[in-house]
Amino acid sequence: MDTGARGVDKTLVARACRFLALGFSVLLIAFVAPLRAQAAAPEHEIKLATMAPENSTLMQVFNEMNAELLKETGGKVGFKMFPGFVLGDEEDVLRKLRIGLVHAAVFTTTGLTDINPDLRGLQVPFLFGNYEEVDYVAEKMDEDLKRGFSNRGFEILGWPELGFIYFMSTTPIAGLEDLKGKRVWAKANAPMSQAIIEKAGVSTVAINTPDVLMALQTNLLDVVYNSPYYALVTQWNTQIKYFTDLPLTYIGGALMVDKKVFAKLPAPLQETMKKVCAAHLRRLTERTRKDNADALELIFKRGVKKVTPDAAQVEGFKKLSESAMNDLDPKFLPRDTSARIKTWLAEYRSRPQSK
Protein backbone atom coordinates (compact mmCIF):
# COMPACT_ATOMS: atom_id res chain seq x y z
CA MET A 1 0.00 0.00 0.00
CA ASP A 2 1.36 3.47 -0.85
CA THR A 3 1.92 6.38 1.53
CA GLY A 4 -1.28 8.15 0.50
CA ALA A 5 -3.32 5.05 1.21
CA ARG A 6 -1.72 4.66 4.59
CA GLY A 7 -2.60 8.29 5.32
CA VAL A 8 -6.24 7.60 4.44
CA ASP A 9 -6.21 4.52 6.66
CA LYS A 10 -4.87 6.53 9.55
CA THR A 11 -7.57 9.14 9.06
CA LEU A 12 -10.27 6.48 9.00
CA VAL A 13 -8.86 4.83 12.09
CA ALA A 14 -8.77 8.17 13.94
CA ARG A 15 -12.38 8.86 12.98
CA ALA A 16 -13.42 5.39 14.03
CA CYS A 17 -11.69 5.83 17.38
CA ARG A 18 -13.46 9.15 17.93
CA PHE A 19 -16.76 7.53 17.02
CA LEU A 20 -16.18 4.65 19.41
CA ALA A 21 -15.11 7.05 22.14
CA LEU A 22 -18.26 9.09 21.59
CA GLY A 23 -20.36 5.95 21.67
CA PHE A 24 -18.64 4.80 24.85
CA SER A 25 -19.25 8.19 26.46
CA VAL A 26 -22.95 8.00 25.61
CA LEU A 27 -23.15 4.50 27.08
CA LEU A 28 -21.24 5.63 30.17
CA ILE A 29 -23.58 8.57 30.70
CA ALA A 30 -26.58 6.29 30.24
CA PHE A 31 -25.11 3.90 32.83
CA VAL A 32 -23.98 6.51 35.36
CA ALA A 33 -27.11 8.67 35.23
CA PRO A 34 -29.28 6.15 37.13
CA LEU A 35 -26.49 5.74 39.70
CA ARG A 36 -26.42 9.49 40.22
CA ALA A 37 -30.16 9.48 40.67
CA GLN A 38 -29.77 6.79 43.30
CA ALA A 39 -27.07 8.87 45.01
CA ALA A 40 -29.30 11.95 45.16
CA ALA A 41 -29.86 13.60 48.51
CA PRO A 42 -32.13 11.53 50.77
CA GLU A 43 -35.64 12.68 51.56
CA HIS A 44 -34.47 13.64 55.07
CA GLU A 45 -30.90 14.95 54.79
CA ILE A 46 -29.31 15.78 58.16
CA LYS A 47 -26.46 18.28 58.00
CA LEU A 48 -23.88 16.98 60.48
CA ALA A 49 -20.83 18.92 61.69
CA THR A 50 -17.91 17.18 63.36
CA MET A 51 -14.43 18.20 64.43
CA ALA A 52 -13.07 14.90 63.06
CA PRO A 53 -10.52 15.47 60.24
CA GLU A 54 -11.56 14.39 56.74
CA ASN A 55 -9.31 11.30 56.51
CA SER A 56 -9.35 10.26 60.16
CA THR A 57 -10.53 6.95 61.59
CA LEU A 58 -13.33 8.92 63.25
CA MET A 59 -14.65 10.06 59.87
CA GLN A 60 -14.35 6.51 58.63
CA VAL A 61 -16.74 5.39 61.36
CA PHE A 62 -19.10 8.32 60.67
CA ASN A 63 -19.17 7.44 56.96
CA GLU A 64 -19.89 3.79 57.75
CA MET A 65 -22.65 4.92 60.12
CA ASN A 66 -24.14 7.05 57.36
CA ALA A 67 -23.96 4.22 54.83
CA GLU A 68 -25.82 1.87 57.17
CA LEU A 69 -28.41 4.54 57.99
CA LEU A 70 -29.13 5.06 54.29
CA LYS A 71 -29.38 1.31 53.78
CA GLU A 72 -31.63 0.67 56.79
CA THR A 73 -34.00 3.52 55.87
CA GLY A 74 -34.13 2.69 52.19
CA GLY A 75 -32.29 5.88 51.33
CA LYS A 76 -34.80 8.08 53.16
CA VAL A 77 -32.50 9.35 55.92
CA GLY A 78 -28.81 10.25 55.67
CA PHE A 79 -26.17 12.72 56.80
CA LYS A 80 -24.39 15.41 54.83
CA MET A 81 -21.02 15.64 56.57
CA PHE A 82 -19.05 18.78 57.39
CA PRO A 83 -15.76 17.42 58.83
CA GLY A 84 -12.80 19.11 60.46
CA PHE A 85 -13.07 22.75 61.43
CA VAL A 86 -14.76 23.88 58.20
CA LEU A 87 -17.62 25.36 60.22
CA GLY A 88 -15.44 26.66 63.06
CA ASP A 89 -14.75 25.38 66.57
CA GLU A 90 -17.30 23.84 68.93
CA GLU A 91 -18.68 27.21 70.01
CA ASP A 92 -19.15 28.27 66.38
CA VAL A 93 -20.86 24.99 65.50
CA LEU A 94 -23.16 25.19 68.50
CA ARG A 95 -24.28 28.66 67.40
CA LYS A 96 -24.93 27.34 63.89
CA LEU A 97 -26.89 24.43 65.35
CA ARG A 98 -29.06 26.76 67.40
CA ILE A 99 -30.02 28.86 64.37
CA GLY A 100 -30.52 25.92 62.04
CA LEU A 101 -27.53 26.24 59.71
CA VAL A 102 -26.68 22.66 60.67
CA HIS A 103 -29.04 20.05 62.06
CA ALA A 104 -26.70 17.85 64.10
CA ALA A 105 -23.17 17.91 65.48
CA VAL A 106 -20.63 15.89 67.41
CA PHE A 107 -19.21 17.68 70.45
CA THR A 108 -16.96 16.88 73.38
CA THR A 109 -18.92 17.12 76.61
CA THR A 110 -16.80 20.16 77.51
CA GLY A 111 -18.59 22.04 74.74
CA LEU A 112 -22.01 20.97 76.03
CA THR A 113 -21.79 21.63 79.75
CA ASP A 114 -23.42 25.05 79.47
CA ILE A 115 -26.46 23.35 77.90
CA ASN A 116 -26.59 20.60 80.52
CA PRO A 117 -24.41 21.29 83.61
CA ASP A 118 -24.98 17.72 84.85
CA LEU A 119 -22.28 16.65 82.36
CA ARG A 120 -19.68 18.40 84.51
CA GLY A 121 -20.25 15.73 87.12
CA LEU A 122 -18.47 13.29 84.78
CA GLN A 123 -15.53 15.65 84.32
CA VAL A 124 -14.52 16.18 87.95
CA PRO A 125 -10.72 15.79 88.05
CA PHE A 126 -9.30 12.58 89.55
CA LEU A 127 -12.81 11.14 89.88
CA PHE A 128 -12.50 8.00 87.74
CA GLY A 129 -9.72 5.47 87.83
CA ASN A 130 -10.61 3.46 84.72
CA TYR A 131 -13.11 3.10 81.88
CA GLU A 132 -15.12 0.44 83.71
CA GLU A 133 -16.03 3.03 86.34
CA VAL A 134 -16.91 5.54 83.61
CA ASP A 135 -19.17 3.05 81.83
CA TYR A 136 -20.97 2.07 85.03
CA VAL A 137 -21.76 5.65 86.02
CA ALA A 138 -22.54 6.79 82.46
CA GLU A 139 -25.09 4.00 82.08
CA LYS A 140 -26.76 5.11 85.31
CA MET A 141 -26.92 8.70 84.05
CA ASP A 142 -27.91 7.94 80.46
CA GLU A 143 -31.66 8.50 80.61
CA ASP A 144 -31.44 11.57 82.85
CA LEU A 145 -28.82 13.18 80.60
CA LYS A 146 -30.85 12.47 77.46
CA ARG A 147 -33.96 13.87 79.13
CA GLY A 148 -32.05 17.00 80.13
CA PHE A 149 -30.95 17.63 76.55
CA SER A 150 -34.44 16.83 75.24
CA ASN A 151 -35.89 19.48 77.55
CA ARG A 152 -33.43 21.94 76.01
CA GLY A 153 -34.33 21.09 72.41
CA PHE A 154 -31.84 18.38 71.44
CA GLU A 155 -32.01 14.64 70.83
CA ILE A 156 -28.94 12.60 71.84
CA LEU A 157 -28.05 9.86 69.35
CA GLY A 158 -24.99 8.49 71.12
CA TRP A 159 -22.01 9.12 73.37
CA PRO A 160 -18.55 9.06 71.74
CA GLU A 161 -15.58 10.21 73.80
CA LEU A 162 -12.14 11.82 73.78
CA GLY A 163 -11.05 9.64 76.70
CA PHE A 164 -8.89 10.21 79.75
CA ILE A 165 -6.70 13.29 79.96
CA TYR A 166 -3.21 13.06 81.50
CA PHE A 167 -0.42 15.40 82.58
CA MET A 168 2.50 15.44 80.13
CA SER A 169 5.58 17.42 81.00
CA THR A 170 9.22 18.31 80.46
CA THR A 171 10.10 17.36 84.07
CA PRO A 172 8.63 14.52 86.21
CA ILE A 173 5.22 15.29 87.79
CA ALA A 174 4.30 12.71 90.43
CA GLY A 175 2.69 14.88 93.12
CA LEU A 176 1.45 18.37 93.80
CA GLU A 177 4.87 19.52 94.96
CA ASP A 178 6.27 18.77 91.50
CA LEU A 179 3.98 21.37 89.95
CA LYS A 180 5.50 24.19 91.99
CA GLY A 181 7.47 26.60 89.86
CA LYS A 182 6.30 25.00 86.63
CA ARG A 183 4.54 26.81 83.79
CA VAL A 184 1.29 24.88 83.40
CA TRP A 185 -1.00 25.19 80.43
CA ALA A 186 -4.41 26.68 81.26
CA LYS A 187 -6.76 25.56 78.53
CA ALA A 188 -9.35 28.09 77.47
CA ASN A 189 -12.92 27.27 78.53
CA ALA A 190 -11.84 24.51 80.92
CA PRO A 191 -12.70 26.04 84.31
CA MET A 192 -12.62 22.77 86.24
CA SER A 193 -9.07 21.90 85.25
CA GLN A 194 -8.09 25.51 85.70
CA ALA A 195 -9.61 25.51 89.20
CA ILE A 196 -7.37 22.56 90.11
CA ILE A 197 -4.27 24.27 88.78
CA GLU A 198 -5.03 27.55 90.51
CA LYS A 199 -5.82 25.74 93.77
CA ALA A 200 -2.39 24.15 93.56
CA GLY A 201 -0.91 27.66 93.45
CA VAL A 202 1.12 27.19 90.29
CA SER A 203 1.83 29.51 87.38
CA THR A 204 -0.44 29.09 84.38
CA VAL A 205 -0.07 30.05 80.75
CA ALA A 206 -3.41 30.60 79.02
CA ILE A 207 -3.11 29.91 75.29
CA ASN A 208 -5.28 28.28 72.65
CA THR A 209 -4.85 24.59 71.88
CA PRO A 210 -3.37 25.07 68.37
CA ASP A 211 -0.53 27.15 69.91
CA VAL A 212 0.55 24.55 72.49
CA LEU A 213 3.10 22.79 70.28
CA MET A 214 4.98 26.02 69.58
CA ALA A 215 4.80 26.95 73.26
CA LEU A 216 6.44 23.64 74.14
CA GLN A 217 9.07 24.12 71.44
CA THR A 218 9.95 27.59 72.76
CA ASN A 219 9.96 26.51 76.45
CA LEU A 220 6.94 28.67 77.26
CA LEU A 221 5.24 25.62 78.82
CA ASP A 222 6.46 22.86 81.14
CA VAL A 223 3.22 20.97 81.75
CA VAL A 224 0.31 20.25 79.40
CA TYR A 225 -2.59 17.79 79.46
CA ASN A 226 -4.60 15.86 76.88
CA SER A 227 -5.35 12.34 75.68
CA PRO A 228 -2.45 10.18 74.45
CA TYR A 229 -3.90 9.96 70.94
CA TYR A 230 -4.29 13.74 70.70
CA ALA A 231 -0.74 14.26 71.97
CA LEU A 232 0.55 11.90 69.28
CA VAL A 233 -1.34 13.34 66.30
CA THR A 234 -0.47 16.93 67.29
CA GLN A 235 3.19 15.92 67.90
CA TRP A 236 3.15 17.21 71.49
CA ASN A 237 4.86 13.94 72.34
CA THR A 238 7.99 15.14 70.52
CA GLN A 239 8.40 17.97 73.01
CA ILE A 240 7.59 16.24 76.31
CA LYS A 241 9.78 13.88 78.34
CA TYR A 242 7.38 12.55 80.98
CA PHE A 243 3.84 11.16 81.17
CA THR A 244 2.05 11.03 84.54
CA ASP A 245 0.20 7.74 84.78
CA LEU A 246 -2.83 9.10 86.64
CA PRO A 247 -6.05 10.08 84.82
CA LEU A 248 -6.56 13.80 85.32
CA THR A 249 -10.12 13.87 84.03
CA TYR A 250 -12.48 12.11 81.66
CA ILE A 251 -13.83 13.87 78.56
CA GLY A 252 -16.82 12.31 76.87
CA GLY A 253 -18.75 13.42 73.83
CA ALA A 254 -22.19 13.43 72.24
CA LEU A 255 -23.83 13.33 68.84
CA MET A 256 -26.96 15.41 69.07
CA VAL A 257 -29.58 16.52 66.59
CA ASP A 258 -31.99 19.44 66.70
CA LYS A 259 -35.20 18.08 68.20
CA LYS A 260 -37.38 19.94 65.67
CA VAL A 261 -35.50 18.29 62.79
CA PHE A 262 -35.66 14.88 64.46
CA ALA A 263 -39.40 15.27 65.08
CA LYS A 264 -40.01 15.59 61.33
CA LEU A 265 -38.93 11.98 60.84
CA PRO A 266 -41.66 9.31 61.00
CA ALA A 267 -41.43 7.27 64.21
CA PRO A 268 -40.00 4.13 62.51
CA LEU A 269 -37.21 6.22 60.94
CA GLN A 270 -36.48 7.84 64.30
CA GLU A 271 -36.02 4.45 65.91
CA THR A 272 -33.80 3.23 63.08
CA MET A 273 -31.67 6.35 63.32
CA LYS A 274 -31.27 5.94 67.09
CA LYS A 275 -30.34 2.27 66.76
CA VAL A 276 -27.82 2.73 63.94
CA CYS A 277 -26.12 5.79 65.45
CA ALA A 278 -25.90 4.33 68.96
CA ALA A 279 -24.27 1.15 67.66
CA HIS A 280 -21.66 2.94 65.56
CA LEU A 281 -20.87 5.51 68.24
CA ARG A 282 -20.29 2.75 70.77
CA ARG A 283 -17.96 1.16 68.23
CA LEU A 284 -16.26 4.54 67.86
CA THR A 285 -15.76 4.72 71.63
CA GLU A 286 -14.09 1.31 71.60
CA ARG A 287 -11.93 2.42 68.67
CA THR A 288 -10.97 5.62 70.50
CA ARG A 289 -9.90 3.67 73.57
CA LYS A 290 -7.76 1.39 71.45
CA ASP A 291 -6.28 4.39 69.63
CA ASN A 292 -5.39 5.98 72.98
CA ALA A 293 -3.80 2.77 74.25
CA ASP A 294 -1.82 2.30 71.03
CA ALA A 295 -0.76 5.95 71.05
CA LEU A 296 0.47 5.69 74.63
CA GLU A 297 2.51 2.59 73.82
CA LEU A 298 4.08 4.41 70.87
CA ILE A 299 4.79 7.50 72.99
CA PHE A 300 6.70 5.35 75.49
CA LYS A 301 8.57 3.58 72.67
CA ARG A 302 9.71 6.97 71.41
CA GLY A 303 11.41 7.73 74.70
CA VAL A 304 8.85 9.47 76.92
CA LYS A 305 9.15 8.13 80.49
CA LYS A 306 6.19 7.06 82.61
CA VAL A 307 5.81 8.61 86.07
CA THR A 308 3.60 6.67 88.52
CA PRO A 309 2.43 8.60 91.61
CA ASP A 310 2.35 6.68 94.88
CA ALA A 311 -0.79 6.33 97.01
CA ALA A 312 -0.04 9.45 99.08
CA GLN A 313 0.52 11.55 95.97
CA VAL A 314 -2.71 10.32 94.40
CA GLU A 315 -4.58 11.16 97.58
CA GLY A 316 -3.06 14.64 97.54
CA PHE A 317 -4.41 15.27 94.04
CA LYS A 318 -7.86 13.96 95.01
CA LYS A 319 -8.09 16.15 98.12
CA LEU A 320 -7.05 19.17 96.11
CA SER A 321 -9.72 18.38 93.52
CA GLU A 322 -12.43 17.98 96.15
CA SER A 323 -11.53 21.31 97.68
CA ALA A 324 -11.51 23.06 94.29
CA MET A 325 -14.85 21.53 93.25
CA ASN A 326 -16.48 22.57 96.54
CA ASP A 327 -15.54 26.16 95.74
CA LEU A 328 -17.36 26.11 92.40
CA ASP A 329 -20.84 27.61 92.05
CA PRO A 330 -23.52 24.88 92.47
CA LYS A 331 -25.16 26.19 89.29
CA PHE A 332 -21.93 25.39 87.48
CA LEU A 333 -21.43 21.98 89.11
CA PRO A 334 -24.79 20.67 90.46
CA ARG A 335 -24.30 19.21 93.92
CA ASP A 336 -27.06 16.61 93.62
CA THR A 337 -25.49 15.21 90.44
CA SER A 338 -22.07 15.01 92.08
CA ALA A 339 -23.57 13.23 95.09
CA ARG A 340 -25.31 10.64 92.92
CA ILE A 341 -22.12 9.98 90.96
CA LYS A 342 -20.17 9.44 94.17
CA THR A 343 -22.83 7.00 95.35
CA TRP A 344 -22.69 5.03 92.10
CA LEU A 345 -18.90 4.98 92.19
CA ALA A 346 -18.90 3.67 95.75
CA GLU A 347 -21.46 1.07 94.69
CA TYR A 348 -19.30 -0.08 91.78
CA ARG A 349 -16.09 -0.16 93.80
CA SER A 350 -17.71 -2.24 96.55
CA ARG A 351 -18.66 -4.98 94.08
CA PRO A 352 -16.47 -8.08 93.76
CA GLN A 353 -14.23 -7.35 90.78
CA SER A 354 -13.58 -10.11 88.27
CA LYS A 355 -9.91 -10.87 87.71
N, C-alpha and C positions, 0 to 999 in steps of 0.2 A: 504493500500500500504506500502511496506517495505521501509527501509531507502535508500537502493540502488536505488529503483525506484524513490523515491523522488529526489535523486541526479541527476538521468538522466533527470527528468522533469525540474529541475532547469537549467541544462545545455541547454536543448532545448529552454527553455524560454529565457535564456540569448542570445542564438544564434538568436532566432526570433527577440528579441529586437534590436540586432545589425543590423539585416537585414532590419528591419523597419526603423531604424535610418538612415541606408545607403540610403534606398529608399527615405526617406523624404529629405535627403540632396541633392540627385539628382534632386528631384522635385523642391526643393528650388532654386538650382542653375539654373535650367531651367526657373524658374519664375523670378528670380532676374536679370539674364543676359540681357533680353530685357530692363529692367528698367535702368540698367547701361548704355546700349547703348543709351537710351533716355537722360541720364544725362551726356553724353559725352560733351566735350567742344564745345561751339557753333562755327559756321563757322567764326564769327568775335568776338573773345574773347578780351575784353578790360581789361588790367591790371590796376586796380584802387587802389591807395594808399590813406589812410585816417588816421588821427591822432585819430579817434574815437576808444575807447577801444572795445575789442571783444564783450563783453556782454552788451554794453551800449544801451540806447534807440536810439542813433544816428545810431549805426550799425543795429539796428532793422529796421529803416526806409530805410537804404541803401539796406538791404537784400530784403525788400518788393519792393523797386524800381527795383532791379535786377530781381526779380521774374516776375514783370509785364512786364519788357522789354523783357524778354525771351518769355513770353506768346504772347505779341503783335507783335513780329517779327517772331513768329513760331519757336523759338529756334535758330534763325540765329545770334542774337546779345545778348551778355551778358557780365557781369563784372566778373573778378577774383579778389577778394578782398584781400588787404593786410592791415589789421587794426592795430590800436595802433601805436607804434613807431618801428615796426619790420624793417622798411626801413630807420630809422633815423628820425631826426626832419624835419621841413619844408624846411630848406636850403638843407639838404641831398636829400629829395624827389624831390625838384625842379631840382637839378643836374641830378638825375636819369631820370627825365622826359625829360630833354633836350637831353640826349644821348640815349633815347629810351629804357631804362631798364624797365620803366613803361610807360603806354600810357595816363593815366589820373590820376588826384589827386584832393583832396579837401584841400584847403588852407584857412587860415584866410586872409583877405585883407592885413594885415600887412606883410605877407610873399610875397605878389604880387606887392607891391608898386614900387619896382625897375623895374618891367616889365612895369607897367603902372602907372606913377606918379599921374595921375588924381584921382586914388583911395584915395590918401591922402586928397583930398578935403573933403571926407566923414568922415575923422578921426580927423579933427580939434577939439581940446578940447573945451568943453562947447558950441559947435555949436548947437546941437539938444537938444530939451527939452523932446521929446517923440517919440514913434515909428511911429506915424502918420506923423510927419515931415520927418522922415527918409524915409518912404515909398513914400511920395510925391516926394522928391528930387531924390531918387533912380530910380523911374520910369522915371523921366525926363532924367536921365543920362544913362539909360539902353542901348540904341542903340549905343551911342557914346562909352561907355565903352567896349561893345562887339566888336565894330569895331576896337578899339584900340588894344585889345588882338588878334583879327584876323590878324591884320597887323603885329603882332609880333609872329605869328605862332601857336596861340591857339584858340580853339573854346570853348566858355562859354556855359555850359549846365544848369546853375542855380546859384542862389545866397543864400546859407545858411548864417548863422551868428553866432557870439559868443554873441552879444548883447551889452548892455551898460556896461561900466566899471565905478566903483565907488571907492572912497577912503574908506578904512577900517583901523581902527587905535586902538591903546591902550589908547589914550586920545582923547577927543572931537576935531574934526576938522570942524569948521563952516565957517571960513574965512581964508584969507591969513596969518593973524597974528598968527593963531593957528599952522601954519606949522613951525614957527620959532623955532629953537633949537631941532627940531624933526629929527630923522634918517629916511629918506624916501627912499623907494625902488626905484632904477633906473633900470628898466627892460632893458635887453640887446636888441639891435636892435629896440628900440622904441624911436627914436630921437625926435618925436613931444612931447610926454609926458615928456621926459627928458628935453626938451627946456623949458617947463612950470615950471618944478621943479627948474631948474637952474636959471630961470628968477626971481623966488620967493626968491632966495638967501638962500636956505635951504641946509642942509647936505644930501648927497645921499649915498646910499650903493648899489653898482653895483654887483648883484649876479644873478645866473641863477634861473629860475622859480622853478625847483625841490628842490632848497635849501631854499626857502622862509619859509617853515613851521619851519624848524630847527632854522632859523634866528629869527623868532618870539618867539620860545620857549626859546631861549637863550638871549632874549632882545637885539639882534643886530639891530632889526628894530622896529620902532614905527608906521610907516604908509606904507600900501601897497595898491594895487588897482587891481581889476579884477571884473568879473561878479559874481553875487550872487551864481549861480549854481556852478561855478568853485571853489569859496571859500568854498562851502559846501562839494563838493566831495574830495577836497584836505585837508579838515579839518582846513583850515586857520581860519574858524569861531570859532574854539575852543580857539584860542589865541588872538582874537581881542575883544574889548569891545564896540566899536562904529562904526556906519555905517553912512557916510555922504550922505544924500538923495539929491544928485545933480549929474546927469550924468556927468562923467568926459570926456568920449569920447565914440564913437560908433565903434565897430569892426564888420565888415561884413565878408563875406567869399565867395568862389567861387568853383564850380566844373568845372574844365577845362580839355579838352582832346587835345592831340597833333593834330594839323590840318591835318597833313599828314595821320595819322591813321584814322581820321574822314572822310577824302576825299575818302578813299577806300570803304566806305559804299555806296551802291546804294542810290540815292536821297530819295526814300520812307522810307528806313531804317533810314536815317539821320533825317528825319522829325519825325518819330516815337520816336527815341531816344531823340530828343529835347523835345517833348511833354511829354513823360513819366518822364524824369528827372526833368524838370521844375516843374511839378505838385508835385512830391514827395519832392523836395527841398523846395518848398513853404510850404508844410505841415510840413517839418522839422523846418523851421523858426518859424512857429506857435507853434510847440512843444517846441522849445528852449525858446521862450518867456514865455510860461506857466511854464516850468521848472525853469526859473529864478525867476518868481513871486512866485512860490511855495517854492523855496529855500530861498528867502528873508523872507517870512512869517515864515519859520522854524527857520531861523537864529534869528529873533526877539523873537520867542517863547523860544529859548534857552538862552535868557538873554542879547543878544547884543542890545544896545540902539541906537535909530535913532536920528541923529543930522540933523536938518533942517536949512540951512542958510537963513538969511533974504535977502530982496531985495538988500540991499547995499553990502552984502557979495557976493552975486551971481554976481553983477555987477563988483565987484573987481576981481573976477576970470576971467570974460569975458574980461575985459580990459587987464589983464595980458596975457591972451591967444592971443589976437589980437596983442599985442606988440611982443610977442615971435614969432608968425607966420610971422610977417612982417620982422623979422630978418633972416628968413630962405631963402636959395638960391631958386630963382624962378624955377630952374630946378628940385629942390626937391619938391617944392609945387607950381605947376603952378598957376600963378596969374589969368589967364583968367577963369580957372576952379573954383577957389575960388569965383570970382566975379559972375559967373553964379549961383553958389549954393546959395550965399547970395540973389540974385534976386529971385530965386525960393522960398527960405524960406520966404522972405518978402511977396511974392505973396500968399503963403499958409496962413501965419499968418494974412493977411488982409481979408481973406475970412470969412464970417459968419460961426461960428463953431456950429455944432449941439450939443445939450445938451442931 
